Amino acid sequence: MPDPYRQFRFKVTVADKDVGGFSECTVAETTVDPIDYREGSEEPRFRKVSGLTKYGNITLKRGTSDSLDFYTWISDVHETGSDNTRKSITITLLNEKGEEKSKWSVINAWPTKYKPADLNAKTNDIAIESIEFAHEGITREA
């Protein structure tokens, strides 16, 4: 049985455009709400049927750079709403050789939260900015 893939090599594209490297990508869970259902003709017990599917938000973190892509995107959402600003996001897991092994496609994503980097003159850490996305679904292709 082959070893599982490591989580430290991945790439992110937005609307088929490479948007730079990220230090962290957090994909929240997908859940399907269970609904209790009972018919009058059944024995006295509840059946569980599926309800609404909910997709948790995705958070990306990266070192702050000259790129204003994410700031501009959330500014567009603020000014015009999410209807005309939705984009596809692809998250691709790579193996140690840099080969694509698993891919997740995120449908109709738009930024809901942008956090600039914290600044502290006492450290020499990388300035990390984060952006959070809402979306309408995620599919795994490989």
C-alpha positions as CSV (number, residue, x, y, z in Angstrom):
1,M,0.0,0.0,0.0
2,P,1.5,3.4,-0.9
3,D,2.2,6.1,1.7
4,P,-0.3,8.8,2.1
5,Y,0.5,12.2,0.6
6,R,2.0,15.0,2.7
7,Q,0.0,18.2,3.3
8,F,2.8,20.7,2.7
9,R,2.9,20.8,-1.1
10,F,-0.2,22.3,-2.8
11,K,-1.1,25.0,-5.2
12,V,-4.1,27.3,-5.6
13,T,-5.6,28.8,-8.7
14,V,-8.4,31.3,-8.9
15,A,-10.3,31.5,-12.2
16,D,-7.6,29.4,-13.8
17,K,-4.9,31.9,-12.8
18,D,-2.0,31.0,-10.5
19,V,-2.3,33.4,-7.5
20,G,1.0,32.7,-5.8
21,G,2.2,30.5,-3.0
22,F,0.3,29.9,0.2
23,S,1.5,28.8,3.6
24,E,-1.8,27.4,4.7
25,C,-5.1,26.3,3.2
26,T,-8.0,25.4,5.5
27,V,-11.1,23.8,4.0
28,A,-14.0,23.5,6.4
29,E,-16.2,20.5,6.5
30,T,-19.2,19.7,4.3
31,T,-22.2,18.6,6.2
32,V,-25.6,17.2,5.3
33,D,-28.3,18.0,7.9
34,P,-30.2,14.9,9.0
35,I,-34.0,15.2,9.3
36,D,-36.1,13.1,11.5
37,Y,-39.1,11.7,9.6
38,R,-41.9,9.5,10.7
39,E,-44.8,8.1,8.6
40,G,-48.1,7.2,10.3
41,S,-48.0,3.7,8.8
42,E,-44.5,2.8,10.1
43,E,-43.7,1.2,13.4
44,P,-43.1,3.9,16.1
45,R,-39.6,5.1,15.2
46,F,-38.0,7.9,13.2
47,R,-36.2,7.5,10.0
48,K,-33.3,9.8,9.1
49,V,-33.4,11.5,5.7
50,S,-31.0,13.9,4.2
51,G,-31.6,17.6,4.4
52,L,-29.7,20.6,3.2
53,T,-26.0,20.4,2.4
54,K,-23.8,23.1,4.0
55,Y,-20.3,24.0,2.8
56,G,-17.9,25.5,5.3
57,N,-15.7,28.4,4.3
58,I,-12.2,28.1,2.9
59,T,-9.3,30.1,4.4
60,L,-6.0,30.9,2.6
61,K,-3.0,32.4,4.2
62,R,0.1,33.7,2.5
63,G,3.0,36.1,3.0
64,T,2.1,39.7,2.3
65,S,3.5,40.9,-1.1
66,D,2.9,43.6,-3.7
67,S,-0.1,41.6,-5.0
68,L,-3.5,43.4,-4.4
69,D,-5.5,40.6,-6.0
70,F,-7.4,39.5,-2.8
71,Y,-7.8,43.0,-1.5
72,T,-9.2,44.2,-4.8
73,W,-11.5,41.1,-4.9
74,I,-13.1,41.8,-1.5
75,S,-13.3,45.5,-2.3
76,D,-15.4,44.6,-5.4
77,V,-17.7,42.4,-3.3
78,H,-18.1,45.3,-0.8
79,E,-19.0,47.7,-3.7
80,T,-21.1,45.6,-5.9
81,G,-22.1,42.5,-3.9
82,S,-21.2,38.9,-4.5
83,D,-23.3,38.2,-7.7
84,N,-20.8,39.5,-10.2
85,T,-17.6,38.6,-8.3
86,R,-17.9,34.8,-7.9
87,K,-15.0,32.8,-9.2
88,S,-13.8,29.2,-9.3
89,I,-10.9,28.1,-7.1
90,T,-8.9,25.0,-7.6
91,I,-6.8,23.5,-4.8
92,T,-4.3,20.9,-6.0
93,L,-2.3,18.5,-3.7
94,L,1.2,17.7,-5.0
95,N,3.4,14.8,-4.2
96,E,7.1,15.1,-3.2
97,K,8.1,15.2,-6.9
98,G,5.7,18.1,-7.6
99,E,3.2,15.9,-9.5
100,E,-0.6,16.6,-9.2
101,K,-2.2,13.9,-7.1
102,S,-5.6,15.3,-5.8
103,K,-7.6,18.2,-6.9
104,W,-10.6,20.0,-5.4
105,S,-12.7,22.4,-7.4
106,V,-14.5,25.1,-5.5
107,I,-17.7,26.4,-7.1
108,N,-18.8,30.1,-7.1
109,A,-16.4,31.3,-4.4
110,W,-16.3,34.9,-3.2
111,P,-14.3,36.5,-0.3
112,T,-16.2,37.1,2.9
113,K,-13.2,38.2,5.1
114,Y,-9.8,39.7,4.5
115,K,-7.3,40.1,7.3
116,P,-4.1,42.1,6.7
117,A,-0.9,40.9,8.4
118,D,-0.2,41.6,12.1
119,L,2.8,43.8,12.5
120,N,5.3,43.5,15.3
121,A,8.7,45.2,15.4
122,K,10.0,42.7,18.0
123,T,10.1,39.7,15.6
124,N,11.4,38.9,12.2
125,D,8.5,36.7,11.2
126,I,6.9,36.8,7.7
127,A,3.9,39.1,7.5
128,I,0.9,36.8,6.8
129,E,-2.4,37.9,5.3
130,S,-5.5,35.7,5.2
131,I,-8.6,35.7,3.2
132,E,-11.8,33.6,3.8
133,F,-14.1,32.5,1.0
134,A,-17.8,31.4,1.0
135,H,-18.7,29.0,-1.8
136,E,-21.5,26.9,-3.2
137,G,-19.8,23.5,-3.3
138,I,-16.6,21.6,-3.6
139,T,-15.9,18.5,-5.6
140,R,-12.8,16.2,-5.6
141,E,-11.6,15.2,-9.0
142,A,-8.8,12.8,-8.1
